[in-house]
Amino acid sequence: MPPRPGRVRMGVSPARGPDGRPHALRPAGTPRCPRRPGEAEGKQSGGVTEVEHDPDARWLARVMHAAFFLLLGASLVRFLLRHPWADRGGWIVTLSAALAVLYVLGPVIGSRATPRRLVWLFTVVAVWMVLVVLAPSFAWCAVPLFYTGLRTLPPRAALVLVAVLTVFVVVAQLQLADGGPDPNLLVAPPAVAAIATAVFVHAQRQADRQQALIGDLLATRRELAATERREGTLAERQRLSMEIHDTLAQGLSSLQMLLQAADRTWEGDPATARRHVRTAVSITELNLAEARRFVHDLAPADLAGGGPLEEALRKLASREGAGFRVDGAAVALPDRVRSALLRIAQGALANVREHAEADSAALTLTYLDDQVVLDIADDGRGFAPDTAAPEGVRGHGLPAIRARARQLGGSLTIESAPGEGTVLSVSIPLENP
């Protein structure tokens, strides 16, 4: 039967979509990921982690080096002022020069706890101890050595070295005391050593925690990116499956039905059979265009060249033997909205053709102030919308239509009852109402 013109309303008014915009998928939570080897790691120097190329670490090293040479020079000047060139003068100057040269070689050797670094450290300490024994004025050069030992050695070995250096400082200060034993000389050096050690260890632990946090953040960011890529891949697969279902699969189904009809009528009614074959040829040409469009950019063939949605829907309705009309003043729609509405119409009319047993169907495109509404109505057998799908419906069908609408922030409304036809109403909010 020829389709009834106009819109088969059956008491249905256009549905209204939500005002909100679609939201991108985001993971509900990303597990904390362990740091991978070589990732945001610092250099291991014994038990202390030193961040490679850390500006703060380089700045602190420069300060300690400057302090060491300042204390060494001050100690030598004090000795020469208090003890004019005596028997030990030559030894003191020689050992001071040797200690200065050894300390300069430290950065060249590196900061890792390698055998060369350990030999260098203990040589520096040994020369300093000899200097302190010969001239207690050099005792306060121990403060930069605290830093060097803590940075180079494992924690326990570093604490032992600090304790030994502190003992030498206390003994040297007692030797320099003029007015007899002074309690401050017994307490002050250990207190200074303890404070310096505590501050250094705390700073290193904070740096370790910061580096661990940075490593975790980098790993989490990579995991989040991988999750988003996986979700994007799944979403693209779902989109492609819906595209294929609404185009190629539906076209092949139509071809099968037309060719079967032609085969049944070939002997008795050749004219009708040839008409079915010609229709099948036209559908084949359209499906071929759709397949090529998939390869190019997945846009619907009817919308190629930026054609209006109304014209594409009119062509579709004509091919399917359905009516079509436009209500309201047409507005320019984004390409993704035009493509989605055309695909929805294709899928819905295919369902009508295959399952509804309808005498007629109609498409109505309505432009409202804040949304565009597409209604697909038929006078077929209908179904109960509360069920998962009409009896006999297979594939994507209604779930695909609903998914397309939701991707654009819209909604699908179904009004149907057994024996009373069906109206599908898809509303999509306009981005710039």
Protein Blocks (a to p, Z undefined) as FASTA:
>chain_A
ZZdehjdfkopacddddfbdcdddddfbdcdddddehiapacdehjbccdehiaklmmmm
mmmmmmmmmmmmmmmmmmmmmmgcdfklmmmmmmmmmmmmmmmmmmmnopcdcfklmmmm
mmmmmmmmmmmmmmmmlmmmmmmmmmmmmmmmcfklmmmmmmmmmmmmmmmmmmmpmnbp
afklmmmmmmmmmmmmmmmmmmmmmmmmmmmmmmmmmmmmmmmmmmmmmmmmmmmmmmmm
mmmmmmmmmmmmmmmmmmmmmmmmmmmmmmlmmmmmmmmmmmmmmmmmmmmmmmmnopaf
klgghiafklmmmmmmmmnopacddedjdddddfklmmmmmmmmmmmmmmmmmmnopabd
cddddddfkbccdddddfbebpafkbmbdehiacjllmmmmmmmmmnopacdddddehia
padddddddfbZZ
